[in-house]
Amino acid sequence: MAVVTAWKRTDLLRKTRVVMMKMTYASGDTSVVVNTGLKRIFSFNISPTSVTAKKVDFAAVSGGTLTLTVADPLADCYLFVTARGI
């Protein structure tokens, strides 16, 4: 199964955009690419995954895209991402 954006919400906080997303992935997926739609990300938060004891190992930012390296969940899994930027 490919990584899917279940839902996405964009809000405005002063001059900063706040993007909230739910990303779903399945067994065998070890990389989650999150395209926020922002030009530049200032900060981000990632929730724990829905599968207990399976965590996000690493996160890299490039422009407005986050690339998350995750442990193989061995089942359907989801996580929430909140990114702030312009």
Steps between C-alpha positions, in 0.01 A plus 500: 500500500624845421513783747173694489395839634174420682418867561666840496403828664669837454454790744651846525661621822611861459741483203572130538311211344426194711445175311357196680497162324419136571732263312414131465737222398517122519727207572827525310499881473810649661493846342218752522520807275282788624441774242364785711454751218710756687800674342708476816441317827598683820405225746306175511357247745440131438264292713588149617390235250178307549689171535651470847881477518546602134653844484618771265877456477603807300348807335656714226372832367549623146309817416137416576538122504567275798651157449446270797688175553280269706529150642307238301163488681411146384135620476297796379619811681449877511657810651422869522729779378475871585727735306542877529647715226433726205 
